[in-house]
Structure formats: C-alpha cells, structure tokens
Amino acid sequence: MSHLPRQLKPELEQDFVRSTDLGYEAPDESGFIRCLSHGFPTPLARWHHHDEYEFHLITATSGKVFVGDWIGHFRPGHVVLTGPRLPHNWVSTDVPEGGVAERDLVIQFLHGPIETGCQSIPELRELLPILERAKHGIEFFDIYPQAVAHWQRIKSHKGLARFAAFCDLMSDLAQCTDYRLLSNTQMQSMDSDTQLDQINALISRISENLSEPVSAADMARELAMSESAFSRFFRRATGNTFTDFVNHVRVSRACQLLMESDLLITHIGYQVGFNNIANFNRRFLDIKGMTPSDYRRQAASRFGLKAAAQAQHHHVSRH
C-alpha cells in the first residue's frame, strides 16, 4: 500500500499566502513593519520559516515551542525574536473546545531596510547585535507587559508614527540583558575583520567536515599559535571551549538529521563525528537535556499533535 510522503522540512512562507482573512494586515496598511494577531488552532501555526524577523508574544495557552533545533515549553508571557529563515512553531496542548480567539501577537520586519538605513543613519546600528543574535532565536524574560504595550502602540499607528513606535520596541530589546539564545551557538564580536575571517573559516571547516577527527592542536598549528593561545582566542570568539563548540555543532547537525531524515540514530551519531554511540548519547543529553530518541519523538510534534501521532506510527511500523 502506498503512503503519502511525510513532511520533514519547514514550509517556506511566501507573501502571496498572507491573507487578511488569516489576520495579516493588507500590504498598503503595513509598509516595512507588519503586525499580526491570531488565535489557535489556525493554518498559521505550523513548522515554517520566512525571510522576515518575527517578534512573537504568546497571550494564551501553553504547550511546546520549536525554534531551529531547540525544543522547549511555553505559556502566556512567552516572548521570542526569531531571525530570517529560522524555522519555528508553537504547538498548544491545553486548548479549550472551540479554540482561543487570540494566542499570538506578532511583528514581522525585513533585514534589508535596516541594513540600508544603517549606512546613513548611525543610530540604527544599535540594532545590529540583536539582529545577529536573532539568527538563533532569542527568548526574553520579564518584559512581557512592556512588549504587549509596544505591540499595541505599533499596531495602532501607521507611517512614520509606526516606525517611531517600532524603534522604541527595538531599543528596549537591544538594551535587555535578561535573555537566552535558543538554537545552536552564537558568534561574539571580534577585534578585527581578520580575526573574524579566521574564526569563520574554522567554524565552516568544522561544520562541513563533522565526521573527520579535529583537534585544537591541529587548528593552533594552522594559525601558527600555541595551543593555549588558540584556546583563549577561540573561547573569546565563540563563548565556548574548542571541544564544547565541536560537540555543540555535531549535536546541532544531529538534531537536524533527527528532524529531517529517517536515518537510524546510530548512523546519525557516526555521521556527525562521534566515534561511539555511548559518547553520542551522553553529549546529546548534556547539551539538549534529552536523549536523541526522545528528541526525535518530541520534534515530530513541531507540525502539530496529529502529525506527531502519524510520525510515531511511521517509526513504530518500521521496527
């Protein structure tokens, strides 16, 4: 009997599907900054990504949230900023019969206008660090009431007044120090472009050759550094020791394979560079707080609860 292929990758959301019937503002109303509110269930709540940054406030229900390779729990008061093309979904698990009329308050905006503006408006450059962090998803703490007030001001204004209200929000977010990054690792600022190029080249090599053995000593020799100097250099650049960083990159790639393939977990462990499965399971548990099999099972629900049940049935039928 033939089966329809299961969806494994996030859906890319395009402008032409953004109907006002779903809660989107009409293009002539929104300009560069688009506000959106919606309830749950809704066609908008699915595992997807798009070209815009998205500022996301949860006003009702609780459940599981998926941002990139991160899986967590949410409840009212959850505040997150996701970057362009970073997959995400919030799946409510305590929805009353008939659903809820409002669960999400959202603001979407593109990178291009900010990047262009930075060339002639120095004040906008204050946003660049937070936009860099948003590539991995940022969860903010203890700002929910202020964030809702910001959203309401932005929503109630148009034109220049809306842009001014948006700048107020982004200024507060840029100054917020109570946050955490959700998916993967985060590059930190470097002293020079040469150092940034060096560290980017190293990270690209590690990421593209995960199955190959790699050591800090080898990398230090390539950069004509002592191993201790390289360790200090690398930690300052990435916020991690070299070994921890390699493990994080390997586990992050494993998360992607667990989400987007049906490969056996043992094969995934070897494919991302762990030379024995016990070590893979241990490092995965240390970094993600769950085993690879638990992660795969929980990740299935990023498409919604029905899809999770179908995925679970699929895996059971294979064994």
Buried (B, 14 or more C-beta within 10 A) or exposed (E): EEEEEEBEEBBEBEEEEBEEEEBBBEEEEBBBBBBBBBBBBBEBBBBBBBBBBBBBBBBBBBBBBBBBBBBBEBEEBBBBBBBBEBBBBBBBEEBEEEBBEEBBBBBBBBBEBBEEBBEEEEEBEBBEEBBBBBBBBBBBEEBBEBBBEBBEBBBEBBEEEBBEBBBBBBBBBBEBEEBEBBBBBBBBEBEEEEBBEBBEEBBEEBEEEBEEEBEBEEBBEEBEBEBEEBBEBBBBBBBBEBEBBBBBBBBBBBBBBBBBEEEEBBEBBBBBBBEEBEEBBBBBBEBBEBBBEBBBBBBBBBBBBEBBEBBBEEEEEEE
